[in-house]
Structures are given as C-alpha cells and as structure tokens.
Amino acid sequence: MVTSRFIITVIGVDKIGIVAGVTRVMADFSVNIVDISQTIMEDLFTMIMLAEVKEENFDLESFQKAMSGKGREFGVDIRVQHEDTFRFMHRI
C-alpha cells in the first residue's frame, strides 16, 4: 500500500471552529493526522500538521482546493504541501 504524507499549515486570526472545519475536510478526503502542533499567540492562530493518506490515486489538487476554500471561509491561510516538497524547500 502506498502512503503519501503532507504538511498542512494553518495561520490566521483565531476564530471558533477552525480546527473542526479543517479536520472535517481531512475526514472527507480520508486524510489522517500523524502529528499536530497548534498554538494561539494573543489572537493569532497557528497550526501545523503532518498528515497521511493511504490511497494510491489520491487527488492532491482537489484536497488542496478544498482546504484553501475552507481557509477562505475562516479567513485563514491553509497550505498543503507534499512532505518531500516541504522538506526540500526548508532544508539548509
């Protein structure tokens, strides 16, 4: 079975329901949370997740669009990157 892993970041002004909205989209796409870190600094909400999916034909583009749409709904920035891309972009 092929497993793909993604880094999901959420940043913006804190509002009720952000976590619920994000995880609802993840559940709709059968994306599992492997690790999660979330904090609120005054009114700024930040969350980063390592997530995975165990579908060979996972539609990453549709997932990214759904997550971006949820971000617009809450007024936060949500980005989804494949783990390999994220690691390559952030290596020193």
Contacts in CASP RR format, 6 or more apart in sequence:
PFRMAT RR
TARGET T0000
AUTHOR 0000-0000-0000
METHOD contacts of the structure
MODEL  1
MVTSRFIITVIGVDKIGIVAGVTRVMADFSVNIVDISQTIMEDLFTMIML
AEVKEENFDLESFQKAMSGKGREFGVDIRVQHEDTFRFMHRI
1 54 0 8 1.000
1 56 0 8 1.000
2 54 0 8 1.000
2 55 0 8 1.000
2 56 0 8 1.000
3 52 0 8 1.000
3 53 0 8 1.000
3 54 0 8 1.000
4 52 0 8 1.000
4 53 0 8 1.000
4 58 0 8 1.000
4 60 0 8 1.000
4 82 0 8 1.000
4 83 0 8 1.000
5 34 0 8 1.000
5 50 0 8 1.000
5 51 0 8 1.000
5 52 0 8 1.000
5 82 0 8 1.000
5 83 0 8 1.000
6 31 0 8 1.000
6 50 0 8 1.000
6 51 0 8 1.000
6 52 0 8 1.000
6 53 0 8 1.000
6 60 0 8 1.000
6 80 0 8 1.000
6 81 0 8 1.000
6 82 0 8 1.000
6 83 0 8 1.000
6 86 0 8 1.000
7 48 0 8 1.000
7 49 0 8 1.000
7 50 0 8 1.000
7 51 0 8 1.000
7 80 0 8 1.000
7 81 0 8 1.000
7 82 0 8 1.000
7 83 0 8 1.000
7 86 0 8 1.000
8 22 0 8 1.000
8 26 0 8 1.000
8 47 0 8 1.000
8 48 0 8 1.000
8 49 0 8 1.000
8 51 0 8 1.000
8 67 0 8 1.000
8 78 0 8 1.000
8 79 0 8 1.000
8 80 0 8 1.000
9 46 0 8 1.000
9 47 0 8 1.000
9 48 0 8 1.000
9 49 0 8 1.000
9 77 0 8 1.000
9 78 0 8 1.000
9 79 0 8 1.000
10 18 0 8 1.000
10 22 0 8 1.000
10 45 0 8 1.000
10 46 0 8 1.000
10 47 0 8 1.000
10 48 0 8 1.000
10 71 0 8 1.000
10 76 0 8 1.000
10 77 0 8 1.000
10 78 0 8 1.000
11 44 0 8 1.000
11 45 0 8 1.000
11 46 0 8 1.000
11 47 0 8 1.000
11 76 0 8 1.000
11 77 0 8 1.000
12 44 0 8 1.000
12 45 0 8 1.000
12 46 0 8 1.000
12 75 0 8 1.000
12 76 0 8 1.000
12 77 0 8 1.000
13 43 0 8 1.000
13 44 0 8 1.000
13 45 0 8 1.000
13 75 0 8 1.000
13 76 0 8 1.000
14 40 0 8 1.000
14 43 0 8 1.000
14 44 0 8 1.000
14 45 0 8 1.000
15 45 0 8 1.000
15 74 0 8 1.000
15 75 0 8 1.000
15 76 0 8 1.000
17 74 0 8 1.000
18 45 0 8 1.000
18 47 0 8 1.000
18 74 0 8 1.000
18 76 0 8 1.000
19 38 0 8 1.000
19 47 0 8 1.000
21 70 0 8 1.000
21 74 0 8 1.000
22 47 0 8 1.000
22 67 0 8 1.000
22 70 0 8 1.000
22 71 0 8 1.000
22 78 0 8 1.000
23 33 0 8 1.000
24 70 0 8 1.000
25 63 0 8 1.000
25 66 0 8 1.000
25 67 0 8 1.000
25 70 0 8 1.000
26 32 0 8 1.000
26 33 0 8 1.000
26 51 0 8 1.000
28 66 0 8 1.000
29 53 0 8 1.000
29 58 0 8 1.000
29 62 0 8 1.000
29 63 0 8 1.000
29 66 0 8 1.000
30 53 0 8 1.000
30 54 0 8 1.000
30 55 0 8 1.000
31 51 0 8 1.000
31 52 0 8 1.000
31 53 0 8 1.000
31 63 0 8 1.000
32 51 0 8 1.000
32 52 0 8 1.000
32 53 0 8 1.000
32 54 0 8 1.000
33 49 0 8 1.000
33 50 0 8 1.000
33 51 0 8 1.000
34 49 0 8 1.000
34 50 0 8 1.000
34 51 0 8 1.000
34 52 0 8 1.000
35 49 0 8 1.000
35 50 0 8 1.000
36 47 0 8 1.000
36 48 0 8 1.000
36 49 0 8 1.000
36 50 0 8 1.000
37 47 0 8 1.000
37 48 0 8 1.000
37 49 0 8 1.000
38 45 0 8 1.000
38 46 0 8 1.000
38 47 0 8 1.000
38 48 0 8 1.000
39 46 0 8 1.000
39 47 0 8 1.000
40 46 0 8 1.000
45 76 0 8 1.000
50 83 0 8 1.000
60 80 0 8 1.000
60 82 0 8 1.000
63 80 0 8 1.000
64 80 0 8 1.000
67 78 0 8 1.000
67 79 0 8 1.000
67 80 0 8 1.000
68 78 0 8 1.000
69 78 0 8 1.000
70 78 0 8 1.000
71 77 0 8 1.000
71 78 0 8 1.000
81 89 0 8 1.000
END
